[in-house]
Amino acid sequence: MRKELIVSRLAVIEKELERRREGEKNITEYNKRKKHRKQLAFHKCKKRNRWVFGGNRSGKTECGAVECLWILRGIHPYRPNRRDAFGWAVSLSTQVQRDVAQAKILKYLPKSWISEITMLAGRRDSPSGGVIDQIKIKNVFGGISTLGFKSCDQGREKFQGSSLDFVWFDEEPPRDVYEECLMRVMDRRGDIFGTMTPLKGKTFIYNEIYLNRRNNPQIWHECMTWADNPYLSKKEARLLESSLDGAALDARKYGRFSDGAGLVYPEFDESVHVISPFAVPPEWQDAISIDPGLNNPLSAHWYCVDWDGNIYVVAEHFAAGKDVDFHAAAIKEISRRLGWKTDSRGRVRALIDSAANQRTLASQKSVTELFYERGILADPNVDKDVFSGVSRVKSYLCRGNGSPDIFVFSTCVNMIEEFRGYTWGAGDAPVKRDDHCMDELRYYVMSRPEAPKRTESVSPIAADKLRRIKSKRKRCIQ
C-alpha cells in the first residue's frame, strides 16, 4: 500500500514537472536554438543604450522581446539580475503593440511565469486578442517584476513620472518620447534598447545612435540583414528583393538608413569591414592619403596592403580649423608611432588632392609646398574621377567577386562614420558633405593598379584528364 502511494505521488510530481516544462518550452527553444551572431552580440553588449537596425524578418524583434523577459525573470545570462525589475515595451500605436511587441512577448512568455495581467481592452484569459496594459512576472529571486506597454501615439506626457530599469522601443519613437524615456531610466541606471527598421530616413536616431555624433560611450548599435537570419527562406528573400527599389531595399533588407537617394557604398558592412587593430608588418606599409583643409576638416589615413592585395586602413588624422603646422606635426607623430617608412632625410610621402597645388592671395605658397617644407612629401598627381573611384572602392568592398577586400581599423572613427552617411546626390555625384575621408580613400585606391582577379589555374595534365573524362561521358550518353 505504501509503495503504491509513493508511485502515485511520483506520477503527480512528474506530471507537474512536465506541465512546467511544456509551459516554458518557448523561451527554452530560443535559449537553445541556433541564434545568429548578431543576436548574441546584442544580448552580450554591456552598453546601456543599444539598438538593432534590422531589415524585416531579420530576427531583431525576437531578441528585443527575449531581452525583456530575461531581465524581468531575473535570468539574463550576460548581465546582473535583480528580483523586481520594472520596464516598458514601447510601440508606435496600440494596434502595432498588439500585433508585434505584445505578440512576441506572449510567444516567448511561459504561462507559469505570469503572476497577473491587466488589460486595456479584451479579456485576461485571452490576452493575445486584446491590448495589455501590464504583465506582472514571477522573478526567480522571489520578487515580482512588471512590464508595462506604452504607445507613442499617447504623447510624451503619458511617459512621465515612472522610474524604470529598462525601456524597449519596438520601432523608432518620436524624439520627445525617446528623450522622456531617457529620463525614466536615469535614476536607476537603467537600459534603453531598440529594435527597428529605418523606414523614416535619416531622422534624429540616425544622428544620435547610428552616427553617435555626440560620441556617447554608452551607445552601441548593430545592423541585421536577411542573410543573418538562418531561418529565413532564401527563395522568399529573393522574391521579395526583386519587388523593392533601392531605397526600400536598403531599409527592409539591410536595415540601413536612407534619405531616398541611397547610400554610395551599401556594400559596407561594419561587422565585416571594420576590424580591431593589430600589429601590421612593416612590409605592408604602402601610402598616406590626404584630403586637405584648414577651416574645413583635413583628413589623412595610413594605408597598408597585405600579400593578397587586401587594403588595411590602420590610422587616421582628422581635424578642422587648424593650420599646416598643426597637421604636419600630427602626421609626423602618427607616422613615428607606427614606425612608418621615411626617406633618407626622415620625410614621409603622401598623396594629396591636386587642389593643394593652388596658391591664393592669402598665401604665396601652395599647401603642397607648405607640407614639403615641413617634411611631408605630398604628391598631388592623383586621379580625381569620382565615378571611376567609387567603382574601384566598391570592387574592394564587394566580397566574393574575386577582388581583394578593404578593412578599416575600428580606431578610424571618422572614416567609418562617413561610410555610413555617404549618399548619392543629383545625377551620378555623391552629396558634397562630410566626404573628406571618402575623397582621400578614392585618391589612394585609384593610385593602385587594377586589382587582379583571383582565379584558380589548372595544370595541363589535369586539364587533359578532365577533357578525356567529359569525352567519355558524352559517348556513353550517345
Disulfide bonds with the S-S distance in Angstrom:
none
